[in-house]
Amino acid sequence: MLRPISNLCLIALVAVWLTLSACSRKQEGGPQVETQSSSNLQGTWALQSSGVVADLLSVHFVNPEIGWAVGDIGQFQGSVLGTSNGGLRWGPLSKTTEVLSSIFFINQNIGWAAGYAGRIQKSVDGGLSWSLKRREQKNEIINSIFFINERVGWAVGAGGLILKTEDGGENWTYVSPDRVEDLWSIRFSDEQNGWIAGEDGLILRSADGGRNWERQASGTSAALFSISTVDAQQAWIVGEGGLVLHTSDGRNWAAQPSGTQENLQSIKMIDRQTGWAVGTRGTILSTSDAGAHWALHSSPTVADLNSVFFVDEKNGWAVGSGGTILHYTAR
């Protein structure tokens, strides 16, 4: 299962991107429930044209205009898609021969992409070109890459794989937490405090910059796909069967009622109160009270949604199967 520059330079090269259709197709069926009153987030989700049909697995923005999406191998092979106008137009920036499962930019110039075969690439020009920083490794898959600053970053993947860099991704070292489970997501709230989520309800916590990891009780054996943190105490995790977990002290986790049985693939908390989660069959949820209540939103697609990212309360994107890209605009 797949899971999972400057502004002037980027804008100048938009003209050479392939001309993409401005038409978005409306997909019928799936979750079409109106937003519940438990959330005051009353904006609208609308389809954007990606120009690809391959599954998209990860999306990241650095401001309301500039963002990227990556995914499966399609007509552009393993393309990195980019936008400089909030997604009104998406275009292929570069190619790779491997599936890319995760992308992360620390600013509008510097970013990293990772995926199958343990390959890690870095860009210093907003995704227009990429240099290989970690060569392909047999049987490795990276599912999540994250940087806390331009030098310190982590990546996790299948079979308990944990990698760390302290020189901006030039070199990567193995971290050995003595786990064999597939690891799906890694996030740090600062240079010291971070979490990893994985198969069989696995949650690992580090309080020393990733040198040591300890298992925390999740209370579930479900697969955990995505983490979002806002500080060293507050974090959320989503997973199979509509599962949402929350910690308010960095140690103890409790389930929150999501109101759905769909698998939740990705979560992004904007602050301690406000956040979004997406999942299979076009599922979109939001909370405005730290997850005490989750509201199901009307969705314009039945495609599985694999990744969600918000830059603020007014601007968000989700990507998924079949080249699906959704954009949220606040009312």
Contacts in CASP RR format, 6 or more apart in sequence:
PFRMAT RR
TARGET T0000
AUTHOR 0000-0000-0000
METHOD contacts of the structure
MODEL  1
MLRPISNLCLIALVAVWLTLSACSRKQEGGPQVETQSSSNLQGTWALQSS
GVVADLLSVHFVNPEIGWAVGDIGQFQGSVLGTSNGGLRWGPLSKTTEVL
SSIFFINQNIGWAAGYAGRIQKSVDGGLSWSLKRREQKNEIINSIFFINE
RVGWAVGAGGLILKTEDGGENWTYVSPDRVEDLWSIRFSDEQNGWIAGED
GLILRSADGGRNWERQASGTSAALFSISTVDAQQAWIVGEGGLVLHTSDG
RNWAAQPSGTQENLQSIKMIDRQTGWAVGTRGTILSTSDAGAHWALHSSP
TVADLNSVFFVDEKNGWAVGSGGTILHYTAR
2 55 0 8 1.000
2 57 0 8 1.000
2 71 0 8 1.000
2 72 0 8 1.000
2 99 0 8 1.000
2 101 0 8 1.000
2 306 0 8 1.000
3 57 0 8 1.000
3 101 0 8 1.000
3 143 0 8 1.000
3 184 0 8 1.000
3 225 0 8 1.000
3 265 0 8 1.000
3 306 0 8 1.000
4 57 0 8 1.000
4 58 0 8 1.000
4 101 0 8 1.000
4 143 0 8 1.000
4 184 0 8 1.000
4 225 0 8 1.000
4 265 0 8 1.000
4 306 0 8 1.000
4 307 0 8 1.000
5 108 0 8 1.000
5 109 0 8 1.000
5 125 0 8 1.000
5 126 0 8 1.000
5 127 0 8 1.000
5 128 0 8 1.000
6 108 0 8 1.000
6 109 0 8 1.000
7 66 0 8 1.000
7 84 0 8 1.000
7 108 0 8 1.000
9 125 0 8 1.000
9 126 0 8 1.000
9 128 0 8 1.000
10 66 0 8 1.000
10 84 0 8 1.000
10 108 0 8 1.000
10 126 0 8 1.000
10 128 0 8 1.000
11 84 0 8 1.000
13 128 0 8 1.000
14 84 0 8 1.000
14 85 0 8 1.000
14 89 0 8 1.000
17 89 0 8 1.000
17 91 0 8 1.000
17 92 0 8 1.000
17 93 0 8 1.000
18 51 0 8 1.000
18 91 0 8 1.000
18 92 0 8 1.000
20 49 0 8 1.000
20 50 0 8 1.000
20 51 0 8 1.000
20 89 0 8 1.000
20 90 0 8 1.000
20 91 0 8 1.000
21 49 0 8 1.000
21 51 0 8 1.000
22 49 0 8 1.000
23 49 0 8 1.000
24 46 0 8 1.000
24 47 0 8 1.000
24 48 0 8 1.000
24 49 0 8 1.000
25 47 0 8 1.000
26 47 0 8 1.000
26 300 0 8 1.000
27 47 0 8 1.000
27 300 0 8 1.000
27 301 0 8 1.000
27 302 0 8 1.000
27 303 0 8 1.000
28 302 0 8 1.000
29 302 0 8 1.000
30 281 0 8 1.000
30 282 0 8 1.000
30 299 0 8 1.000
30 302 0 8 1.000
31 260 0 8 1.000
31 262 0 8 1.000
31 281 0 8 1.000
31 282 0 8 1.000
31 283 0 8 1.000
31 284 0 8 1.000
31 296 0 8 1.000
31 297 0 8 1.000
31 298 0 8 1.000
31 299 0 8 1.000
31 302 0 8 1.000
32 298 0 8 1.000
32 299 0 8 1.000
33 296 0 8 1.000
33 297 0 8 1.000
33 298 0 8 1.000
34 298 0 8 1.000
35 41 0 8 1.000
35 42 0 8 1.000
35 43 0 8 1.000
35 286 0 8 1.000
35 295 0 8 1.000
35 296 0 8 1.000
35 297 0 8 1.000
35 298 0 8 1.000
36 293 0 8 1.000
36 295 0 8 1.000
36 296 0 8 1.000
37 295 0 8 1.000
38 287 0 8 1.000
38 288 0 8 1.000
38 289 0 8 1.000
38 293 0 8 1.000
38 294 0 8 1.000
38 295 0 8 1.000
39 286 0 8 1.000
39 287 0 8 1.000
39 288 0 8 1.000
39 293 0 8 1.000
39 294 0 8 1.000
39 295 0 8 1.000
40 288 0 8 1.000
41 274 0 8 1.000
41 286 0 8 1.000
41 288 0 8 1.000
41 295 0 8 1.000
41 297 0 8 1.000
41 313 0 8 1.000
41 330 0 8 1.000
42 330 0 8 1.000
42 331 0 8 1.000
43 328 0 8 1.000
43 329 0 8 1.000
43 330 0 8 1.000
43 331 0 8 1.000
44 328 0 8 1.000
44 329 0 8 1.000
44 331 0 8 1.000
45 284 0 8 1.000
45 297 0 8 1.000
45 298 0 8 1.000
45 299 0 8 1.000
45 300 0 8 1.000
45 318 0 8 1.000
45 326 0 8 1.000
45 327 0 8 1.000
45 328 0 8 1.000
46 300 0 8 1.000
46 326 0 8 1.000
46 327 0 8 1.000
46 329 0 8 1.000
47 300 0 8 1.000
47 301 0 8 1.000
47 324 0 8 1.000
47 325 0 8 1.000
47 326 0 8 1.000
47 327 0 8 1.000
48 87 0 8 1.000
48 88 0 8 1.000
48 90 0 8 1.000
48 317 0 8 1.000
48 325 0 8 1.000
48 326 0 8 1.000
48 327 0 8 1.000
49 90 0 8 1.000
49 325 0 8 1.000
50 56 0 8 1.000
50 69 0 8 1.000
50 81 0 8 1.000
50 90 0 8 1.000
50 319 0 8 1.000
50 323 0 8 1.000
50 324 0 8 1.000
50 325 0 8 1.000
51 90 0 8 1.000
51 91 0 8 1.000
51 323 0 8 1.000
52 74 0 8 1.000
52 75 0 8 1.000
52 76 0 8 1.000
52 79 0 8 1.000
52 81 0 8 1.000
52 92 0 8 1.000
52 322 0 8 1.000
52 323 0 8 1.000
53 74 0 8 1.000
53 75 0 8 1.000
53 322 0 8 1.000
53 323 0 8 1.000
54 71 0 8 1.000
54 72 0 8 1.000
54 73 0 8 1.000
54 74 0 8 1.000
54 75 0 8 1.000
54 76 0 8 1.000
54 78 0 8 1.000
54 79 0 8 1.000
54 322 0 8 1.000
54 323 0 8 1.000
55 71 0 8 1.000
55 72 0 8 1.000
55 306 0 8 1.000
55 320 0 8 1.000
55 321 0 8 1.000
55 322 0 8 1.000
55 323 0 8 1.000
56 69 0 8 1.000
56 70 0 8 1.000
56 71 0 8 1.000
56 72 0 8 1.000
56 81 0 8 1.000
56 306 0 8 1.000
56 307 0 8 1.000
56 319 0 8 1.000
56 320 0 8 1.000
56 321 0 8 1.000
56 322 0 8 1.000
56 323 0 8 1.000
56 324 0 8 1.000
56 325 0 8 1.000
57 70 0 8 1.000
57 71 0 8 1.000
57 72 0 8 1.000
57 99 0 8 1.000
57 100 0 8 1.000
57 101 0 8 1.000
57 102 0 8 1.000
57 306 0 8 1.000
57 307 0 8 1.000
57 319 0 8 1.000
57 320 0 8 1.000
58 69 0 8 1.000
58 70 0 8 1.000
58 71 0 8 1.000
58 100 0 8 1.000
58 101 0 8 1.000
58 102 0 8 1.000
58 103 0 8 1.000
58 306 0 8 1.000
58 307 0 8 1.000
58 319 0 8 1.000
59 67 0 8 1.000
59 68 0 8 1.000
59 69 0 8 1.000
59 103 0 8 1.000
59 307 0 8 1.000
59 308 0 8 1.000
59 309 0 8 1.000
59 317 0 8 1.000
59 318 0 8 1.000
59 319 0 8 1.000
59 325 0 8 1.000
60 67 0 8 1.000
60 68 0 8 1.000
60 69 0 8 1.000
60 103 0 8 1.000
60 104 0 8 1.000
60 105 0 8 1.000
60 309 0 8 1.000
61 67 0 8 1.000
61 68 0 8 1.000
61 86 0 8 1.000
61 309 0 8 1.000
61 311 0 8 1.000
61 315 0 8 1.000
61 316 0 8 1.000
61 317 0 8 1.000
62 105 0 8 1.000
62 107 0 8 1.000
62 108 0 8 1.000
62 311 0 8 1.000
63 108 0 8 1.000
63 311 0 8 1.000
64 86 0 8 1.000
64 311 0 8 1.000
64 312 0 8 1.000
64 314 0 8 1.000
64 315 0 8 1.000
65 83 0 8 1.000
65 84 0 8 1.000
65 85 0 8 1.000
65 86 0 8 1.000
66 83 0 8 1.000
66 84 0 8 1.000
66 86 0 8 1.000
66 108 0 8 1.000
66 126 0 8 1.000
67 82 0 8 1.000
67 83 0 8 1.000
67 84 0 8 1.000
67 86 0 8 1.000
67 87 0 8 1.000
67 105 0 8 1.000
67 317 0 8 1.000
68 80 0 8 1.000
68 81 0 8 1.000
68 82 0 8 1.000
68 83 0 8 1.000
68 93 0 8 1.000
68 103 0 8 1.000
68 105 0 8 1.000
68 126 0 8 1.000
68 127 0 8 1.000
69 80 0 8 1.000
69 81 0 8 1.000
69 82 0 8 1.000
69 90 0 8 1.000
69 103 0 8 1.000
69 307 0 8 1.000
69 317 0 8 1.000
69 319 0 8 1.000
69 325 0 8 1.000
70 78 0 8 1.000
70 79 0 8 1.000
70 80 0 8 1.000
70 81 0 8 1.000
70 100 0 8 1.000
70 101 0 8 1.000
70 102 0 8 1.000
70 103 0 8 1.000
70 113 0 8 1.000
71 78 0 8 1.000
71 79 0 8 1.000
71 99 0 8 1.000
71 100 0 8 1.000
71 101 0 8 1.000
72 78 0 8 1.000
72 99 0 8 1.000
73 97 0 8 1.000
73 98 0 8 1.000
73 99 0 8 1.000
76 92 0 8 1.000
76 95 0 8 1.000
77 95 0 8 1.000
77 96 0 8 1.000
77 97 0 8 1.000
78 95 0 8 1.000
78 96 0 8 1.000
78 97 0 8 1.000
78 98 0 8 1.000
78 99 0 8 1.000
78 100 0 8 1.000
79 92 0 8 1.000
79 93 0 8 1.000
79 94 0 8 1.000
79 95 0 8 1.000
79 96 0 8 1.000
80 92 0 8 1.000
80 93 0 8 1.000
80 94 0 8 1.000
80 95 0 8 1.000
80 96 0 8 1.000
80 100 0 8 1.000
80 103 0 8 1.000
80 113 0 8 1.000
80 127 0 8 1.000
80 130 0 8 1.000
81 90 0 8 1.000
81 91 0 8 1.000
81 92 0 8 1.000
81 93 0 8 1.000
82 90 0 8 1.000
82 91 0 8 1.000
82 92 0 8 1.000
82 93 0 8 1.000
82 127 0 8 1.000
83 89 0 8 1.000
83 90 0 8 1.000
83 91 0 8 1.000
86 315 0 8 1.000
86 327 0 8 1.000
87 317 0 8 1.000
87 325 0 8 1.000
87 327 0 8 1.000
90 325 0 8 1.000
93 126 0 8 1.000
93 127 0 8 1.000
93 128 0 8 1.000
94 123 0 8 1.000
94 127 0 8 1.000
94 128 0 8 1.000
94 129 0 8 1.000
94 130 0 8 1.000
96 113 0 8 1.000
96 119 0 8 1.000
96 121 0 8 1.000
96 130 0 8 1.000
98 115 0 8 1.000
98 116 0 8 1.000
98 117 0 8 1.000
98 119 0 8 1.000
98 136 0 8 1.000
99 115 0 8 1.000
99 116 0 8 1.000
100 113 0 8 1.000
100 114 0 8 1.000
100 115 0 8 1.000
100 116 0 8 1.000
101 114 0 8 1.000
101 115 0 8 1.000
101 116 0 8 1.000
101 141 0 8 1.000
101 142 0 8 1.000
101 143 0 8 1.000
101 144 0 8 1.000
102 113 0 8 1.000
102 114 0 8 1.000
102 115 0 8 1.000
102 142 0 8 1.000
102 143 0 8 1.000
102 144 0 8 1.000
102 145 0 8 1.000
102 155 0 8 1.000
103 111 0 8 1.000
103 112 0 8 1.000
103 113 0 8 1.000
103 114 0 8 1.000
103 145 0 8 1.000
104 111 0 8 1.000
104 112 0 8 1.000
104 113 0 8 1.000
104 145 0 8 1.000
104 146 0 8 1.000
104 147 0 8 1.000
105 111 0 8 1.000
105 112 0 8 1.000
105 126 0 8 1.000
106 147 0 8 1.000
106 149 0 8 1.000
106 150 0 8 1.000
107 150 0 8 1.000
108 126 0 8 1.000
109 123 0 8 1.000
109 124 0 8 1.000
109 125 0 8 1.000
109 126 0 8 1.000
110 122 0 8 1.000
110 123 0 8 1.000
110 124 0 8 1.000
110 126 0 8 1.000
110 150 0 8 1.000
111 122 0 8 1.000
111 123 0 8 1.000
111 124 0 8 1.000
111 126 0 8 1.000
111 127 0 8 1.000
111 147 0 8 1.000
112 120 0 8 1.000
112 121 0 8 1.000
112 122 0 8 1.000
112 123 0 8 1.000
112 133 0 8 1.000
112 145 0 8 1.000
112 147 0 8 1.000
112 169 0 8 1.000
113 120 0 8 1.000
113 121 0 8 1.000
113 123 0 8 1.000
113 130 0 8 1.000
113 145 0 8 1.000
114 120 0 8 1.000
114 121 0 8 1.000
114 134 0 8 1.000
114 142 0 8 1.000
114 145 0 8 1.000
114 155 0 8 1.000
115 141 0 8 1.000
115 142 0 8 1.000
115 143 0 8 1.000
116 141 0 8 1.000
116 142 0 8 1.000
117 136 0 8 1.000
117 137 0 8 1.000
117 138 0 8 1.000
117 140 0 8 1.000
117 141 0 8 1.000
118 134 0 8 1.000
118 136 0 8 1.000
118 137 0 8 1.000
118 140 0 8 1.000
118 141 0 8 1.000
118 142 0 8 1.000
118 161 0 8 1.000
119 132 0 8 1.000
119 134 0 8 1.000
119 135 0 8 1.000
119 136 0 8 1.000
119 142 0 8 1.000
120 132 0 8 1.000
120 133 0 8 1.000
120 134 0 8 1.000
120 142 0 8 1.000
120 145 0 8 1.000
120 155 0 8 1.000
120 163 0 8 1.000
120 169 0 8 1.000
120 172 0 8 1.000
121 130 0 8 1.000
121 131 0 8 1.000
121 132 0 8 1.000
121 133 0 8 1.000
122 130 0 8 1.000
122 131 0 8 1.000
122 133 0 8 1.000
122 168 0 8 1.000
122 169 0 8 1.000
123 129 0 8 1.000
123 130 0 8 1.000
123 131 0 8 1.000
133 169 0 8 1.000
133 170 0 8 1.000
133 172 0 8 1.000
134 163 0 8 1.000
134 169 0 8 1.000
134 172 0 8 1.000
139 158 0 8 1.000
140 157 0 8 1.000
140 158 0 8 1.000
140 161 0 8 1.000
141 157 0 8 1.000
141 158 0 8 1.000
141 161 0 8 1.000
142 155 0 8 1.000
142 156 0 8 1.000
142 157 0 8 1.000
142 161 0 8 1.000
142 163 0 8 1.000
143 156 0 8 1.000
143 157 0 8 1.000
143 158 0 8 1.000
143 182 0 8 1.000
143 183 0 8 1.000
143 184 0 8 1.000
143 185 0 8 1.000
144 155 0 8 1.000
144 156 0 8 1.000
144 157 0 8 1.000
144 183 0 8 1.000
144 184 0 8 1.000
144 185 0 8 1.000
144 186 0 8 1.000
145 153 0 8 1.000
145 154 0 8 1.000
145 155 0 8 1.000
145 186 0 8 1.000
146 153 0 8 1.000
146 154 0 8 1.000
146 155 0 8 1.000
146 186 0 8 1.000
146 187 0 8 1.000
146 188 0 8 1.000
147 153 0 8 1.000
147 154 0 8 1.000
147 168 0 8 1.000
148 188 0 8 1.000
148 190 0 8 1.000
148 191 0 8 1.000
149 191 0 8 1.000
150 168 0 8 1.000
151 165 0 8 1.000
151 166 0 8 1.000
151 167 0 8 1.000
151 168 0 8 1.000
152 164 0 8 1.000
152 165 0 8 1.000
152 166 0 8 1.000
152 168 0 8 1.000
152 191 0 8 1.000
153 164 0 8 1.000
153 165 0 8 1.000
153 166 0 8 1.000
153 168 0 8 1.000
153 169 0 8 1.000
154 162 0 8 1.000
154 163 0 8 1.000
154 164 0 8 1.000
154 165 0 8 1.000
154 186 0 8 1.000
154 188 0 8 1.000
154 210 0 8 1.000
155 161 0 8 1.000
155 162 0 8 1.000
155 163 0 8 1.000
155 172 0 8 1.000
155 186 0 8 1.000
156 162 0 8 1.000
156 163 0 8 1.000
156 183 0 8 1.000
156 184 0 8 1.000
156 185 0 8 1.000
156 186 0 8 1.000
156 196 0 8 1.000
157 182 0 8 1.000
157 183 0 8 1.000
157 184 0 8 1.000
158 182 0 8 1.000
158 183 0 8 1.000
159 179 0 8 1.000
159 180 0 8 1.000
159 181 0 8 1.000
159 182 0 8 1.000
159 183 0 8 1.000
160 177 0 8 1.000
160 179 0 8 1.000
160 180 0 8 1.000
160 181 0 8 1.000
160 182 0 8 1.000
160 183 0 8 1.000
161 174 0 8 1.000
161 183 0 8 1.000
162 174 0 8 1.000
162 175 0 8 1.000
162 176 0 8 1.000
162 177 0 8 1.000
162 183 0 8 1.000
162 186 0 8 1.000
162 196 0 8 1.000
162 213 0 8 1.000
163 172 0 8 1.000
163 173 0 8 1.000
163 174 0 8 1.000
163 175 0 8 1.000
164 172 0 8 1.000
164 173 0 8 1.000
164 175 0 8 1.000
164 210 0 8 1.000
165 171 0 8 1.000
165 172 0 8 1.000
165 173 0 8 1.000
175 210 0 8 1.000
175 211 0 8 1.000
175 213 0 8 1.000
177 196 0 8 1.000
177 204 0 8 1.000
177 213 0 8 1.000
179 202 0 8 1.000
179 204 0 8 1.000
181 198 0 8 1.000
181 199 0 8 1.000
181 200 0 8 1.000
181 202 0 8 1.000
182 198 0 8 1.000
182 199 0 8 1.000
182 223 0 8 1.000
183 196 0 8 1.000
183 197 0 8 1.000
183 198 0 8 1.000
183 199 0 8 1.000
183 202 0 8 1.000
184 197 0 8 1.000
184 198 0 8 1.000
184 199 0 8 1.000
184 223 0 8 1.000
184 224 0 8 1.000
184 225 0 8 1.000
184 226 0 8 1.000
185 196 0 8 1.000
185 197 0 8 1.000
185 198 0 8 1.000
185 224 0 8 1.000
185 225 0 8 1.000
185 226 0 8 1.000
185 227 0 8 1.000
185 237 0 8 1.000
186 194 0 8 1.000
186 195 0 8 1.000
186 196 0 8 1.000
186 197 0 8 1.000
186 227 0 8 1.000
187 194 0 8 1.000
187 195 0 8 1.000
187 227 0 8 1.000
187 228 0 8 1.000
187 229 0 8 1.000
187 235 0 8 1.000
188 194 0 8 1.000
188 195 0 8 1.000
188 209 0 8 1.000
188 229 0 8 1.000
189 229 0 8 1.000
189 230 0 8 1.000
189 231 0 8 1.000
189 232 0 8 1.000
189 235 0 8 1.000
190 231 0 8 1.000
190 232 0 8 1.000
191 209 0 8 1.000
192 206 0 8 1.000
192 207 0 8 1.000
192 208 0 8 1.000
192 209 0 8 1.000
192 232 0 8 1.000
193 205 0 8 1.000
193 206 0 8 1.000
193 207 0 8 1.000
193 209 0 8 1.000
193 229 0 8 1.000
193 232 0 8 1.000
193 250 0 8 1.000
194 205 0 8 1.000
194 206 0 8 1.000
194 207 0 8 1.000
194 209 0 8 1.000
194 210 0 8 1.000
194 229 0 8 1.000
195 203 0 8 1.000
195 204 0 8 1.000
195 205 0 8 1.000
195 206 0 8 1.000
195 227 0 8 1.000
195 229 0 8 1.000
195 235 0 8 1.000
195 237 0 8 1.000
196 202 0 8 1.000
196 203 0 8 1.000
196 204 0 8 1.000
196 213 0 8 1.000
196 227 0 8 1.000
197 203 0 8 1.000
197 224 0 8 1.000
197 225 0 8 1.000
197 226 0 8 1.000
197 227 0 8 1.000
197 237 0 8 1.000
198 223 0 8 1.000
198 224 0 8 1.000
198 225 0 8 1.000
199 223 0 8 1.000
199 224 0 8 1.000
200 221 0 8 1.000
200 223 0 8 1.000
201 218 0 8 1.000
201 219 0 8 1.000
201 220 0 8 1.000
201 221 0 8 1.000
201 222 0 8 1.000
201 223 0 8 1.000
201 224 0 8 1.000
202 215 0 8 1.000
202 218 0 8 1.000
202 224 0 8 1.000
203 215 0 8 1.000
203 216 0 8 1.000
203 217 0 8 1.000
203 218 0 8 1.000
203 224 0 8 1.000
203 237 0 8 1.000
203 245 0 8 1.000
203 253 0 8 1.000
204 213 0 8 1.000
204 214 0 8 1.000
204 215 0 8 1.000
204 216 0 8 1.000
205 213 0 8 1.000
205 214 0 8 1.000
205 215 0 8 1.000
205 216 0 8 1.000
205 250 0 8 1.000
205 251 0 8 1.000
206 212 0 8 1.000
206 213 0 8 1.000
206 214 0 8 1.000
216 251 0 8 1.000
216 252 0 8 1.000
216 253 0 8 1.000
217 252 0 8 1.000
217 253 0 8 1.000
218 224 0 8 1.000
218 237 0 8 1.000
218 245 0 8 1.000
218 253 0 8 1.000
219 253 0 8 1.000
219 255 0 8 1.000
220 243 0 8 1.000
220 245 0 8 1.000
220 255 0 8 1.000
222 239 0 8 1.000
222 240 0 8 1.000
222 241 0 8 1.000
222 243 0 8 1.000
223 239 0 8 1.000
223 240 0 8 1.000
224 237 0 8 1.000
224 238 0 8 1.000
224 239 0 8 1.000
224 240 0 8 1.000
224 243 0 8 1.000
224 245 0 8 1.000
225 238 0 8 1.000
225 239 0 8 1.000
225 240 0 8 1.000
225 263 0 8 1.000
225 264 0 8 1.000
225 265 0 8 1.000
225 266 0 8 1.000
226 237 0 8 1.000
226 238 0 8 1.000
226 239 0 8 1.000
226 264 0 8 1.000
226 265 0 8 1.000
226 266 0 8 1.000
226 267 0 8 1.000
226 277 0 8 1.000
227 235 0 8 1.000
227 236 0 8 1.000
227 237 0 8 1.000
227 267 0 8 1.000
228 235 0 8 1.000
228 236 0 8 1.000
228 267 0 8 1.000
228 268 0 8 1.000
228 269 0 8 1.000
228 275 0 8 1.000
229 235 0 8 1.000
229 236 0 8 1.000
229 269 0 8 1.000
230 269 0 8 1.000
230 271 0 8 1.000
230 272 0 8 1.000
231 272 0 8 1.000
232 250 0 8 1.000
233 247 0 8 1.000
233 248 0 8 1.000
233 249 0 8 1.000
233 250 0 8 1.000
234 246 0 8 1.000
234 247 0 8 1.000
234 248 0 8 1.000
234 250 0 8 1.000
234 269 0 8 1.000
234 272 0 8 1.000
234 290 0 8 1.000
235 246 0 8 1.000
235 247 0 8 1.000
235 250 0 8 1.000
236 244 0 8 1.000
236 245 0 8 1.000
236 246 0 8 1.000
236 267 0 8 1.000
236 269 0 8 1.000
236 291 0 8 1.000
237 243 0 8 1.000
237 244 0 8 1.000
237 245 0 8 1.000
237 246 0 8 1.000
237 253 0 8 1.000
237 267 0 8 1.000
238 244 0 8 1.000
238 245 0 8 1.000
238 258 0 8 1.000
238 264 0 8 1.000
238 265 0 8 1.000
238 266 0 8 1.000
238 267 0 8 1.000
238 277 0 8 1.000
239 263 0 8 1.000
239 264 0 8 1.000
239 265 0 8 1.000
240 263 0 8 1.000
240 264 0 8 1.000
241 260 0 8 1.000
241 261 0 8 1.000
241 262 0 8 1.000
241 263 0 8 1.000
241 264 0 8 1.000
242 258 0 8 1.000
242 259 0 8 1.000
242 260 0 8 1.000
242 261 0 8 1.000
242 262 0 8 1.000
242 263 0 8 1.000
242 264 0 8 1.000
243 255 0 8 1.000
243 258 0 8 1.000
243 264 0 8 1.000
244 255 0 8 1.000
244 256 0 8 1.000
244 257 0 8 1.000
244 258 0 8 1.000
244 264 0 8 1.000
244 267 0 8 1.000
244 277 0 8 1.000
244 291 0 8 1.000
244 294 0 8 1.000
245 253 0 8 1.000
245 254 0 8 1.000
245 255 0 8 1.000
245 256 0 8 1.000
246 253 0 8 1.000
246 254 0 8 1.000
246 255 0 8 1.000
246 256 0 8 1.000
246 290 0 8 1.000
246 291 0 8 1.000
247 253 0 8 1.000
247 254 0 8 1.000
256 291 0 8 1.000
256 292 0 8 1.000
256 294 0 8 1.000
257 293 0 8 1.000
257 294 0 8 1.000
258 264 0 8 1.000
258 277 0 8 1.000
258 285 0 8 1.000
258 294 0 8 1.000
259 285 0 8 1.000
259 294 0 8 1.000
259 296 0 8 1.000
260 283 0 8 1.000
260 285 0 8 1.000
260 296 0 8 1.000
262 279 0 8 1.000
262 280 0 8 1.000
262 281 0 8 1.000
262 282 0 8 1.000
262 283 0 8 1.000
263 279 0 8 1.000
263 280 0 8 1.000
264 277 0 8 1.000
264 278 0 8 1.000
264 279 0 8 1.000
264 283 0 8 1.000
264 285 0 8 1.000
265 278 0 8 1.000
265 279 0 8 1.000
265 280 0 8 1.000
265 304 0 8 1.000
265 305 0 8 1.000
265 306 0 8 1.000
265 307 0 8 1.000
266 277 0 8 1.000
266 278 0 8 1.000
266 279 0 8 1.000
266 305 0 8 1.000
266 306 0 8 1.000
266 307 0 8 1.000
266 308 0 8 1.000
266 318 0 8 1.000
267 275 0 8 1.000
267 276 0 8 1.000
267 277 0 8 1.000
267 308 0 8 1.000
268 275 0 8 1.000
268 276 0 8 1.000
268 277 0 8 1.000
268 308 0 8 1.000
268 309 0 8 1.000
268 310 0 8 1.000
269 275 0 8 1.000
270 276 0 8 1.000
270 310 0 8 1.000
270 312 0 8 1.000
270 313 0 8 1.000
272 290 0 8 1.000
273 287 0 8 1.000
273 288 0 8 1.000
273 289 0 8 1.000
273 290 0 8 1.000
274 286 0 8 1.000
274 287 0 8 1.000
274 288 0 8 1.000
274 313 0 8 1.000
275 286 0 8 1.000
275 287 0 8 1.000
275 288 0 8 1.000
275 291 0 8 1.000
275 310 0 8 1.000
276 284 0 8 1.000
276 285 0 8 1.000
276 286 0 8 1.000
276 287 0 8 1.000
276 308 0 8 1.000
276 310 0 8 1.000
276 316 0 8 1.000
276 318 0 8 1.000
276 328 0 8 1.000
277 283 0 8 1.000
277 284 0 8 1.000
277 285 0 8 1.000
277 286 0 8 1.000
277 294 0 8 1.000
277 308 0 8 1.000
278 284 0 8 1.000
278 285 0 8 1.000
278 305 0 8 1.000
278 306 0 8 1.000
278 307 0 8 1.000
278 308 0 8 1.000
278 318 0 8 1.000
279 304 0 8 1.000
279 305 0 8 1.000
279 306 0 8 1.000
280 304 0 8 1.000
280 305 0 8 1.000
281 302 0 8 1.000
281 303 0 8 1.000
281 304 0 8 1.000
282 299 0 8 1.000
282 301 0 8 1.000
282 302 0 8 1.000
282 303 0 8 1.000
282 304 0 8 1.000
282 305 0 8 1.000
283 296 0 8 1.000
283 299 0 8 1.000
283 305 0 8 1.000
284 296 0 8 1.000
284 297 0 8 1.000
284 298 0 8 1.000
284 299 0 8 1.000
284 305 0 8 1.000
284 318 0 8 1.000
284 326 0 8 1.000
285 294 0 8 1.000
285 295 0 8 1.000
285 296 0 8 1.000
285 297 0 8 1.000
286 294 0 8 1.000
286 295 0 8 1.000
286 297 0 8 1.000
287 293 0 8 1.000
287 294 0 8 1.000
287 295 0 8 1.000
299 326 0 8 1.000
300 326 0 8 1.000
301 324 0 8 1.000
301 326 0 8 1.000
303 320 0 8 1.000
303 321 0 8 1.000
303 322 0 8 1.000
303 323 0 8 1.000
303 324 0 8 1.000
304 320 0 8 1.000
304 321 0 8 1.000
305 318 0 8 1.000
305 319 0 8 1.000
305 320 0 8 1.000
305 324 0 8 1.000
305 326 0 8 1.000
306 319 0 8 1.000
306 320 0 8 1.000
306 321 0 8 1.000
307 318 0 8 1.000
307 319 0 8 1.000
307 320 0 8 1.000
308 316 0 8 1.000
308 317 0 8 1.000
308 318 0 8 1.000
309 316 0 8 1.000
309 317 0 8 1.000
309 318 0 8 1.000
310 316 0 8 1.000
310 317 0 8 1.000
310 328 0 8 1.000
313 330 0 8 1.000
314 329 0 8 1.000
314 330 0 8 1.000
315 327 0 8 1.000
315 328 0 8 1.000
315 329 0 8 1.000
315 330 0 8 1.000
316 327 0 8 1.000
316 328 0 8 1.000
317 325 0 8 1.000
317 326 0 8 1.000
317 327 0 8 1.000
317 328 0 8 1.000
318 324 0 8 1.000
318 325 0 8 1.000
318 326 0 8 1.000
318 328 0 8 1.000
319 325 0 8 1.000
319 326 0 8 1.000
END
